[in-house]
Amino acid sequence: MGQLDTTRRAGCELCEQPGGMLVVRNTELRVVRVSDALHPGFYRVIWNDHVAEFSDLPQAERMRCMDAVALVESLMRVHLQPIKVNLASLGNMVPHLHWHLIARYSDDPHFPQPIWGMQQREVPAEPSFDAGKLLELDRQIQLQLG
């Protein structure tokens, strides 16, 4: 595996920017929290080196990447208690390996559609989501992956 500084690609958004609020970064990957008022439990696991596809990683690195995704998902389930966690690795707009992890709730504006789908209901005036849960989740992710 190359070092992050030598494997950045000019013009790649995820090589040049964190991709969200940095929760933790290690030598291989980083976890960020996405600022999304409609979907507050939205995280990304981003591979630091510029690779476009999951299969571009050697097997050992694929395993470490998926272990991190599974860990973040598991911690999200414990701390945020969603009814579902959506996982996606699209990369159509930003072809840099990253996984979206999104806590889903029956009252979120898009449920049961994907968050990029058609909105199903109005956003409540007073959000019922406890933002303090995100801070504890961030702390647990840091402890496990830092």
C-alpha positions in Angstrom: 0.0 0.0 0.0 1.3 3.4 -0.9 1.3 6.4 1.4 -1.7 8.8 1.2 0.6 11.7 0.1 1.9 9.8 -2.9 -1.4 8.3 -4.0 -3.6 11.3 -4.2 -5.1 12.1 -7.6 -5.4 15.8 -8.6 -9.1 16.8 -9.0 -10.4 13.9 -6.8 -12.7 15.3 -4.2 -11.8 12.6 -1.7 -8.1 12.9 -2.2 -8.2 16.6 -1.7 -10.9 17.0 1.0 -11.9 15.0 4.1 -15.3 14.1 2.7 -17.2 15.1 5.9 -16.4 15.9 9.5 -13.4 13.8 10.3 -14.1 11.3 13.1 -11.0 9.2 12.9 -8.1 8.6 10.4 -5.6 5.9 10.4 -3.0 4.9 7.9 -5.4 3.1 5.6 -8.8 4.8 5.9 -10.8 7.5 7.6 -14.3 7.7 8.9 -16.3 10.9 8.5 -19.7 12.0 9.6 -21.7 13.7 6.8 -23.6 16.9 7.6 -27.1 16.0 6.5 -30.0 17.5 8.4 -32.5 15.1 7.0 -30.3 12.0 7.8 -28.2 12.8 10.8 -26.8 9.3 11.2 -24.8 9.4 7.9 -21.2 8.3 7.9 -18.6 7.4 5.3 -15.7 5.0 5.5 -13.2 6.3 2.9 -10.1 4.5 1.8 -7.2 7.0 2.0 -5.3 5.8 -1.2 -6.9 6.7 -4.5 -8.6 3.5 -5.8 -11.8 3.6 -7.8 -13.1 0.1 -7.1 -13.2 -2.2 -4.1 -11.6 -5.0 -6.2 -8.6 -2.7 -6.8 -7.5 -3.4 -3.2 -5.4 -6.5 -2.4 -7.4 -9.1 -0.4 -5.9 -8.2 2.9 -6.8 -4.5 2.5 -10.3 -5.5 1.3 -10.7 -7.4 4.5 -9.5 -4.5 6.6 -11.8 -2.1 4.8 -14.8 -4.3 5.2 -13.9 -4.9 8.8 -14.0 -1.1 9.4 -17.4 -0.9 7.6 -18.8 -3.7 9.7 -17.5 -2.1 12.9 -19.0 1.3 12.1 -22.3 -0.3 11.2 -22.3 -2.3 14.4 -21.6 0.8 16.5 -24.3 2.7 14.7 -26.8 0.0 15.5 -25.9 0.1 19.2 -25.7 3.8 19.6 -28.3 5.1 17.2 -30.7 2.2 17.2 -32.0 2.6 13.7 -34.5 0.2 12.2 -32.1 -0.3 9.3 -28.6 0.7 8.2 -28.1 1.3 4.5 -24.7 0.5 3.0 -23.7 1.8 -0.4 -20.5 2.1 -2.4 -21.5 4.0 -5.5 -18.6 6.2 -6.6 -20.4 7.4 -9.8 -19.8 11.0 -9.0 -16.6 10.6 -7.0 -14.7 7.5 -8.3 -12.7 7.1 -5.1 -13.4 4.0 -2.9 -15.8 5.0 -0.1 -18.7 3.4 1.7 -21.9 5.3 2.8 -23.4 4.1 6.1 -26.8 5.6 6.8 -29.0 5.1 9.8 -32.6 4.8 8.7 -35.8 5.4 10.7 -39.4 4.9 9.8 -40.1 8.7 10.1 -37.1 9.9 8.0 -38.2 11.9 5.0 -37.3 9.2 2.4 -38.0 6.0 4.2 -38.4 3.3 2.8 -36.9 4.8 -0.3 -33.1 5.4 -0.5 -32.1 8.8 0.8 -31.4 9.8 -2.8 -34.9 8.7 -3.9 -38.2 10.6 -3.8 -39.1 12.2 -0.4 -42.0 10.3 1.2 -43.0 12.8 3.9 -42.5 16.3 5.2 -39.6 16.9 7.6 -40.8 17.4 11.2 -40.5 20.9 12.5 -38.8 19.6 15.7 -36.4 16.8 14.9 -36.7 13.8 17.3 -33.1 12.7 16.8 -30.8 13.0 19.9 -27.6 14.6 18.5 -25.7 13.6 21.6 -25.8 10.0 20.4 -23.7 11.0 17.4 -20.9 12.4 19.7 -20.8 9.1 21.7 -20.8 7.1 18.5 -17.9 9.3 17.1 -16.0 8.6 20.4 -16.5 4.8 20.1 -15.4 4.8 16.4 -12.3 6.7 17.5 -11.5 4.2 20.2 -11.9 1.3 17.9 -10.2 2.6 14.8 -7.8 5.3 16.0 
